[in-house]
Amino acid sequence: MASISVSGDATPVRRMPWYRHLYAQVLVAIVLGALIGYFWPDTGASLKPLGDGFIKLVKMVIAPIIFLTVVTGIAGMGELRSVGRVAAKAFGYFLFFSTLALIIGLIVGEVIQPGASMHIDPATLDSGAIAHYATEAHNQSITGFVLNIIPTTLLSGLTEGSILQVLFVAILFGIALALIGEQGRPVLTVLESATAAIFRLVHILMKAAPIGAFGAIAFTIGKYGIGSLVGLAALVGTFYLTALLFVILVLGTVARLAGFSIFSLLAYLKAELLLVLGTSSSEAALPALMEKMEEAGCSRSVVGLVVPTGYSFNLDGTNIYMTLASLFIAQATGIHLSLGEELLLLAVAMLSSKGAAGVTGAGFITLAATLSVVPSLPVAGMALILGVDRFMSECRSLTNFVGNAVACVVVARWENALDRDRLRLALARKTASANE
């Protein structure tokens, strides 16, 4: 069969050979990288620059993509009250589901008790191994976080790689451009052309995705080894299962209420999900996610506001990890947490997950920040999970990524800024392609 057609669209869609699909190339690269890391660990560990280089390539274009998308989206809205309305709905969504993720991690940790059988003496823990993360966590504060959103200069936000600084400048510039009306039309036209060019650049960079995934997964397996999973299999398994159930049951229910299937969305984003899996970085797929959300019928203004802010404020996977890992450390060291301490854990985790947004190793740093304010929990207990944190970072990133994709569609629907026909056709095409 040379072509397929989707119901409602008479145009035939020609099938590409499987090896030309990005998701297939990334999947093959992940398998090859894992094999090299397992059988030749030294070689695998030496391939780290391949993964690091690819992530740097992607991060190179994240700032201009966010700036251009947000500015053109806001300037094209016309009605500036819409910006505040979209932001309010997005943050309401983020707050609710971030809190829900924290609660689910806490409940699962209490029910399964993954650390109860370890019986670790806190005095024997190596605090030196986590000193760097504890220091980074100590340097994080709500005041510092808010002040860091404001860049030193108008352009420094675009050069320093802070997503929130770029978003801040882009919102202000977009509002200013909208306020000057016809005077700003030539500038808006130039920025729209630049947006098309930058997304074409992303397509070019994505051709290197299999190389990046290959190097990153080879390094992970070669450096840490599959064997490091065995001793802490209960924690790793519990976390993966909890994250999977959160995506299927919680986000799946949200998706169903919004009129689409979570499984169709996963099929639509399969290449990006594999890229996140291979690189352990959801930022690696941020440009592609923004483009695909637009292709699926979400308006540019909603995509530009929801997706970048979601990367800092809608961290479902990270939140599940923080409460679950905190309880694991408490159980492994024989420390009983009272209800008040668990509620304090929830409150602090909610704040610290925002304070460390955008920081390298944010999942581990937010955990350190959370533990440091619950007196009975030893921060040194993080040494217990240091060896497997890299394996859990993939799951954190995947869950965060899916959560932001769902949030984008939902907020667009709330705003009546979702083309449902385009969404249906986009998801149908990818689902058909996945089932070939």
Residue, then its C-alpha position, 0 to 999 in steps of 0.5 A: m500500500a503506497s499511501i494512506s488517507v485519514s477520514g475527513d482528509a482526501t489527500p493521500v499521505r505517502r509513507m516514508p521508509w521506517y528508517r527515515h522517521l526521526y523517532a525510528q532513528v532515535l530509537v535505534a540510536i538509544v538501543l545502540g548507545a545502551l549496548i555500547g555503554y553496557f558492553w564497553p562502559d569506558t567507551g560509553a562514558s567517553l561519548k558524553p560530549l555527543g549528548d552534551g553537544f546536541i543539548k547545547l545546539v538545541k539550547m542555542v535556539i530556545a531563547p530566540i524561539i520563545f522570544l519570537t513566538v511570544v512576541t508575535g503571539i501577543a502582538g497579534m492578539g489585539e486584545l491585551r486582556s487576553v494575555g492576562r486571562v491566558a496566564a491566569k488559566a495556565f497558572g491555575y492549571f499548573l498549581f492544581f496539577s503540581t499539587l496533585a502530583l506532590i500528593i500522589g507521590l506522598i500517598v504512593g510512598e506511604v502505601i508502598q514504603p519502598g525504603a522500609s527494608m533498607h535500615i540505613d544508619p544516618a551516621t554512615l551516610d556520605s554527605g560529601a557526595i551531595a555537598h554540591y547539590a546541598t549548596e545549590a539548594h541553599n542558594q535558592s530562595i523565593t526572593g532570589f527566584v523572583l529577582n532573577i526573572i528580571p534580566t540585567t539588560l533587555l538583551s541579557g535575558l536572550t544570551e544567558g539562557s534563562i527561560l523565565q527571563v526571555l519570557f519576561v522580556a518577550i511579554l513586555f516587548g509584545i505588549a509594547l508592540a501591540l500598544i503602538g498599533e500600526q507603527g509596529r506592523p513592520v517590526l511584527t512582519v520582520l519577527e514573523s519571518a524570523t520565526a519561520a527561519i528559526f523553526r527551519l533551523v530547528h528542523i536542521l538541528m533535529k537531524a543530529a538528534p540520533i547522535g545526541a541520544f546515542g551519546a547521552i544514553a551510552f554515557t549514562i549506562g557506561k558511567y553508572g551501569i545497569g547494576s546500580l539499579v538493582g540495589l534501589a530497584a524498589l524506588v526506581g520501579t515505584f517512581y516509574l510506575t507512579a509516573l506512568l499511572f499519573v500520565i495514563l489515569v490523571l492526564g488521560t482523564v484530563a485529555r478525555l475531558a478536553g476531547f482527545s486521547i492521551f495515547s493519540l497525543l503520545a503517538y503524535l509526540k513519539a519522536e520528541l518523547l524518545l529524544v527526551l528519553g535519550t538525552s534526559s532533558s525535556e528542554a531538548a524537545l522544547p522547540a519541537l513541542m512548541e511547533k507541534m502544538e501549533e500544528a495541532g491547532c493551538s494558537r501561537s499566543v497560547v503556545g508561547l505562554v503556556v509551554p515556556t512557563g510550564y517548563s518552570f511551573n508545571l513539573d509533574g514528574t519532578n513533584i512526584y519524585m520529590t515527595l516519593a524520594s523524601l519518604f524513601i529517605a525517611q523510611a530507609t533511615g528509620i525516621h517516622l514523619s508526622l502528619g504535620e511534617e508531611l504537610l510541611l514537606l508538601a508546602v516546601a516541595m511546592l515552593s522549592s520546585k519553582g525556586a530551582a527552575g532552570v538550574t542544572g540538576a534541578g530535580f536533585i537540587t529541589l530535593a535538597a532544598t526540601l529536605s533541608v527545611v524538614p529537621s528530622l530528615p537528613v540531607a545526607g540521605m540523598a547519597l542513597i539515591l545519587g547513583v540512580d538519580r540519572f535513571m530517574s531523571e529520564c522519567r521526570s523529564l518525560t512526565n514533565f514533557v507530557g504534562n506540558a503538552v496536555a496543559c497547552v491543549v487544555v488551556a487553548r481549549w479553555e480560551n477557545a483558541l484551539d482548532r479542534d479539526r486540526l487537532r483531530l487530524a494531526l493526532a489521527r495522522k500520527t496514530a495511523s503512522a504509528n500503527e503502520 
